[in-house]
Amino acid sequence: MVVESLRGEKLSYREAESKFGVANSRILAWERIYLTEGPEGLYIERRGRGSTGRPRKLPKEVEEDLLAENQRLKAELAYLKKLQALVSEREQRNKKK
């Protein structure tokens, strides 16, 4: 009713705010919904963020693949750390000579 009055009577947002006792920001939001979805869009409940529910479980093979990749990456990281330590140790020995 507010949006239709706003558009039909060519009211400003301030006039509609004082006439209906509704915040200006709320009227703007209603008008945006009205223009994009039509009057039926205003009947949809829109409070809160909406529940995404419990996260879905991954299929067993995907979970196993991810765990295997995680282990491989951990091993690769450990190898690279050891390699870096050996290279820096060799560089320090060469600097002392």
KEKE-3310 file (N, C-alpha, C; in steps of 0.2 Angstrom, whole numbers, plus 5000, padded with zeros to 4 digits):
npx = (5004:5010:5020:5013:5005:5015:5019:5007:5001:5012:5020:5034:5048:5050:5037:5029:5035:5031:5017:5014:5021:5033:5050:5061:5071:5066:5055:5062:5068:5056:5051:5061:5060:5047:5048:5057:5052:5038:5021:5019:5031:5033:5026:5034:5043:5057:5065:5080:5096:5094:5094:5108:5109:5115:5132:5134:5139:5154:5155:5161:5173:5178:5181:5191:5201:5204:5210:5221:5228:5231:5239:5250:5254:5258:5269:5277:5279:5287:5298:5303:5306:5317:5326:5328:5334:5346:5352:5354:5363:5374:5377:5381:5393:5401:5403:5411:5423)
npy = (4994:5006:5008:5008:5020:5029:5029:5031:5042:5051:5054:5061:5053:5057:5063:5051:5044:5052:5051:5038:5033:5026:5021:5029:5022:5009:5011:5013:5001:4993:4998:4995:4981:4980:4985:4976:4963:4964:4967:4955:4951:4957:4950:4940:4932:4940:4941:4942:4932:4921:4903:4893:4880:4865:4861:4852:4835:4829:4818:4801:4797:4809:4815:4806:4808:4822:4821:4813:4821:4832:4825:4822:4835:4840:4832:4836:4849:4847:4841:4851:4861:4854:4853:4867:4870:4862:4868:4882:4879:4874:4885:4893:4887:4888:4901:4903:4898)
npz = (5000:5004:4994:4983:4985:4986:4972:4965:4970:4968:4979:4989:4996:5010:5012:5011:5022:5033:5032:5033:5043:5043:5041:5030:5024:5024:5016:5004:5002:5000:4989:4980:4980:4975:4962:4956:4958:4958:4965:4972:4977:4989:4998:5002:5015:5023:5033:5043:5039:5033:5034:5031:5035:5040:5035:5020:5019:5012:4997:5000:4992:4988:5000:5004:4994:4996:5009:5006:4997:5006:5015:5006:5003:5015:5017:5006:5010:5022:5016:5008:5018:5024:5014:5012:5024:5023:5011:5016:5026:5019:5012:5022:5027:5016:5015:5027:5023)
capx = (5000:5014:5023:5008:5003:5020:5020:5001:5000:5018:5023:5041:5050:5048:5030:5027:5037:5027:5010:5013:5025:5038:5056:5063:5075:5061:5051:5066:5068:5050:5050:5066:5057:5041:5050:5060:5048:5031:5018:5019:5037:5032:5023:5039:5046:5064:5069:5086:5100:5092:5099:5111:5108:5121:5135:5133:5145:5157:5155:5167:5179:5180:5184:5198:5205:5206:5214:5227:5231:5233:5245:5255:5256:5262:5276:5281:5281:5292:5304:5306:5309:5323:5330:5330:5339:5352:5355:5357:5369:5379:5379:5385:5399:5405:5405:5416:5429)
capy = (5000:5012:5009:5010:5026:5033:5029:5033:5049:5054:5057:5060:5048:5061:5063:5044:5043:5055:5049:5031:5032:5021:5024:5031:5016:5004:5013:5012:4994:4990:5000:4991:4974:4981:4986:4970:4957:4966:4967:4948:4950:4960:4945:4935:4933:4942:4943:4938:4931:4914:4898:4889:4874:4861:4860:4845:4830:4827:4811:4797:4797:4816:4816:4803:4812:4828:4819:4810:4827:4835:4822:4823:4842:4841:4828:4840:4855:4845:4840:4858:4864:4851:4855:4874:4870:4860:4873:4887:4876:4873:4892:4896:4883:4891:4908:4903:4896)
capz = (5000:5004:4988:4978:4986:4984:4965:4962:4972:4967:4985:4990:5002:5016:5013:5013:5028:5038:5031:5035:5049:5041:5040:5024:5021:5023:5010:4998:5001:4998:4982:4976:4979:4971:4955:4953:4959:4958:4972:4975:4980:4995:5003:5004:5022:5021:5039:5045:5034:5030:5037:5026:5037:5042:5029:5017:5019:5005:4996:5003:4988:4988:5006:5004:4989:5000:5014:5003:4995:5012:5017:5001:5003:5021:5016:5002:5014:5026:5012:5006:5024:5026:5008:5013:5029:5020:5007:5020:5030:5014:5010:5028:5027:5010:5018:5032:5020)
cpx = (5004:5017:5018:5005:5009:5021:5013:5000:5006:5020:5031:5042:5048:5041:5027:5029:5033:5020:5009:5017:5030:5044:5058:5067:5071:5057:5055:5067:5062:5049:5055:5063:5051:5043:5053:5056:5040:5028:5018:5026:5037:5029:5028:5042:5054:5067:5075:5090:5098:5097:5102:5111:5115:5125:5135:5140:5147:5156:5162:5173:5182:5184:5191:5203:5208:5211:5221:5231:5234:5239:5251:5258:5260:5269:5280:5283:5287:5299:5307:5309:5316:5328:5333:5335:5346:5356:5358:5363:5375:5382:5383:5392:5404:5407:5411:5423:5432)
cpy = (5006:5013:5011:5017:5031:5034:5032:5040:5054:5058:5056:5055:5051:5061:5056:5042:5046:5053:5042:5029:5026:5024:5024:5025:5010:5005:5011:5005:4991:4992:4996:4984:4975:4981:4980:4964:4958:4965:4960:4947:4953:4955:4940:4937:4934:4943:4939:4936:4924:4909:4894:4881:4871:4860:4853:4841:4829:4820:4807:4798:4804:4817:4813:4806:4818:4826:4817:4816:4831:4832:4823:4830:4843:4837:4833:4846:4853:4844:4847:4862:4861:4853:4863:4874:4868:4865:4879:4885:4876:4880:4895:4893:4886:4898:4908:4901:4901)
cpz = (5000:4998:4983:4979:4984:4976:4962:4964:4971:4973:4985:4996:5009:5017:5015:5020:5034:5038:5034:5041:5049:5039:5032:5020:5020:5017:5003:4997:4998:4990:4977:4974:4974:4963:4952:4953:4958:4965:4975:4979:4987:5000:5005:5010:5020:5028:5040:5038:5030:5033:5031:5028:5039:5035:5027:5018:5012:5004:4998:4999:4988:4994:5007:5000:4993:5005:5011:5000:5000:5014:5013:5002:5010:5020:5011:5006:5019:5022:5010:5012:5025:5020:5009:5018:5027:5016:5011:5024:5025:5013:5016:5028:5021:5012:5022:5029:5016)
residu = (MET:VAL:VAL:GLU:SER:LEU:ARG:GLY:GLU:LYS:LEU:SER:TYR:ARG:GLU:ALA:GLU:SER:LYS:PHE:GLY:VAL:ALA:ASN:SER:ARG:ILE:LEU:ALA:TRP:GLU:ARG:ILE:TYR:LEU:THR:GLU:GLY:PRO:GLU:GLY:LEU:TYR:ILE:GLU:ARG:ARG:GLY:ARG:GLY:SER:THR:GLY:ARG:PRO:ARG:LYS:LEU:PRO:LYS:GLU:VAL:GLU:GLU:ASP:LEU:LEU:ALA:GLU:ASN:GLN:ARG:LEU:LYS:ALA:GLU:LEU:ALA:TYR:LEU:LYS:LYS:LEU:GLN:ALA:LEU:VAL:SER:GLU:ARG:GLU:GLN:ARG:ASN:LYS:LYS:LYS)
# end
